[in-house]
């Protein structure tokens, strides 16, 4: 039986670790890269290394950025009195692309999952509360994913923020329960933002 050369096998293993890439896709990608011109393979490798070297967390919203504060937090055209709270950095782009929201964001970097030992202290909640202290924020939109853990997270945030005199809203229910924000279409997300509701 023919064995695969060690460098190919290693690349297949590494590609297989990526989300959505199964063993067959990893194999196809590895052989595609092998056939690609050297410049393309080097450009991909350099892009990955640059990503790991240059990307850091914004000191304000905790999104991934190559500048601090990030471009959204720096943007004076945005409404800084509204903060849209999301679970992960990849949730920001689809919300922003709807064109229905012109405020700023805050990334929690997860959600409360007691069964996995993830509690509020493991998330970026303290940083959110610091942003609310000066009284300039009038609304927090909780844009967590529509699932059980995220509902728990949303209720927890509501209980923390409401006593501060800040309006807390939630995305409307146009999103199917159990779905992920980053996979929702622009129209559904736009409607969810426009029809957000009080708790």
C-alpha positions in Angstrom: 0.0 0.0 0.0 1.4 3.4 -1.0 2.1 5.8 1.9 1.8 9.5 1.6 5.0 11.5 2.0 5.5 12.9 5.5 5.2 16.6 4.6 1.9 16.0 2.7 0.6 13.9 5.5 1.4 16.7 8.0 -0.2 19.3 5.9 -3.4 17.2 5.6 -3.5 16.7 9.4 -3.1 20.5 10.0 -5.7 21.4 7.4 -8.1 18.9 8.9 -8.0 20.8 12.2 -9.7 23.8 10.6 -13.4 24.2 11.1 -15.5 22.8 8.2 -12.5 21.0 6.7 -12.9 17.2 6.8 -10.3 14.6 5.8 -11.2 14.6 2.1 -11.3 18.4 1.9 -7.9 18.6 3.7 -6.4 16.1 1.2 -7.8 18.1 -1.8 -6.4 21.4 -0.3 -3.0 19.8 0.4 -2.6 18.5 -3.1 -3.9 21.8 -4.5 -1.2 23.7 -2.6 1.4 21.2 -3.7 0.5 21.9 -7.4 0.3 25.6 -6.9 3.2 27.9 -7.9 5.7 28.5 -5.1 4.7 32.2 -5.0 1.1 31.3 -4.1 2.1 28.8 -1.4 4.5 31.4 0.1 1.9 34.1 -0.1 -0.5 31.9 1.9 2.1 31.0 4.5 3.1 34.7 4.9 -0.6 35.7 5.2 -1.0 33.2 8.0 2.1 34.3 9.8 1.3 38.0 9.4 -2.2 37.3 10.8 -0.7 35.7 13.9 1.9 38.4 14.4 -0.1 41.6 13.7 -3.6 40.9 15.0 -4.3 41.9 18.6 -7.4 42.8 20.6 -8.8 46.3 20.5 -8.3 47.9 23.9 -11.9 49.3 23.7 -14.2 46.7 22.2 -11.9 43.6 22.3 -12.4 42.9 18.5 -9.5 41.5 16.5 -7.6 44.4 15.0 -4.2 45.5 13.5 -4.5 49.0 15.1 -5.5 50.1 18.5 -8.2 51.3 19.0 -9.8 49.4 16.0 -11.2 51.3 13.0 -14.8 51.0 14.3 -14.0 52.4 17.7 -12.0 55.3 16.1 -14.8 56.2 13.7 -16.3 59.5 14.8 -19.2 59.0 12.3 -20.5 56.1 14.4 -23.0 56.4 17.2 -20.9 55.7 20.3 -24.0 55.9 22.6 -25.0 52.4 21.3 -23.0 49.2 22.0 -23.9 46.0 20.3 -22.6 43.0 22.4 -21.5 39.9 20.5 -20.0 36.6 21.5 -17.1 36.5 19.1 -15.2 38.7 16.7 -16.6 36.9 13.7 -20.2 38.1 14.7 -19.3 41.8 14.0 -18.9 41.6 10.2 -22.3 40.2 9.3 -24.1 42.6 11.7 -22.2 45.6 10.2 -22.8 44.5 6.6 -26.6 44.8 7.1 -26.2 48.6 7.0 -28.9 48.8 9.7 -26.5 49.5 12.6 -24.1 52.4 13.0 -23.1 52.0 16.6 -20.0 50.4 18.1 -19.4 46.8 19.4 -18.2 44.8 22.4 -16.9 41.3 22.1 -17.5 38.9 25.1 -15.2 36.2 23.7 -17.6 33.4 24.6 -20.8 32.7 26.5 -21.7 31.3 29.9 -21.6 27.5 29.8 -21.6 26.1 33.3 -21.3 22.5 32.1 -17.9 23.4 30.6 -16.8 25.5 33.6 -17.2 28.8 31.7 -18.6 31.5 34.0 -19.0 35.2 33.8 -15.5 35.8 35.1 -14.1 34.0 32.1 -15.7 36.5 29.7 -15.1 40.2 28.9 -18.0 41.4 30.9 -16.0 43.7 33.4 -14.6 45.5 30.4 -18.2 46.2 29.1 -19.3 47.5 32.5 -16.3 49.9 32.5 -17.5 51.3 29.1 -20.9 52.0 30.6 -19.6 53.9 33.7 -19.3 57.4 32.2 -23.0 57.6 31.2 -22.4 58.2 27.5 -23.9 54.9 26.5 -27.7 54.9 26.3 -28.4 51.5 24.8 -26.8 48.1 24.8 -28.1 45.6 22.2 -27.5 42.0 23.2 -26.7 40.2 19.9 -25.8 36.8 21.3 -26.6 33.7 19.3 -30.2 32.3 19.7 -29.5 29.2 21.8 -29.9 28.2 25.5 -26.4 29.2 26.7 -26.7 32.6 24.9 -30.2 33.2 26.4 -28.6 32.7 29.8 -25.9 35.1 28.9 -28.4 37.7 27.7 -30.4 37.5 30.9 -27.3 37.8 33.0 -26.2 41.0 31.0 -29.7 42.4 31.4 -29.6 42.0 35.2 -26.2 43.6 35.3 -26.8 46.5 33.0 -30.4 47.6 33.7 -29.6 49.0 37.2 -27.1 51.3 35.5 -29.9 53.1 33.8 -28.9 51.9 30.3 -31.6 50.6 28.0 -31.0 46.9 27.2 -32.5 45.4 24.0 -32.3 42.0 22.3 -32.2 41.1 18.6 -35.7 40.3 17.3 -36.6 36.7 16.8 -36.1 36.6 13.0 -33.1 34.4 13.7 -33.8 30.6 14.0 -33.1 29.2 17.5 -29.7 27.5 17.6 -28.3 29.4 14.6 -25.0 31.3 14.5 -25.0 35.0 13.7 -22.0 34.7 11.4 -24.0 32.4 9.1 -27.3 34.4 9.0 -28.1 36.4 5.8 -28.0 40.2 5.7 -31.8 40.6 5.4 -32.5 38.4 8.4 -29.9 40.1 10.5 -31.0 43.6 9.4 -34.6 42.8 10.4 -33.4 41.4 13.7 -31.5 44.7 14.4 -34.4 47.0 13.3 -37.0 45.0 15.3 -34.9 44.6 18.4 -37.0 44.5 21.6 -36.8 45.3 25.2 -36.2 42.4 27.6 
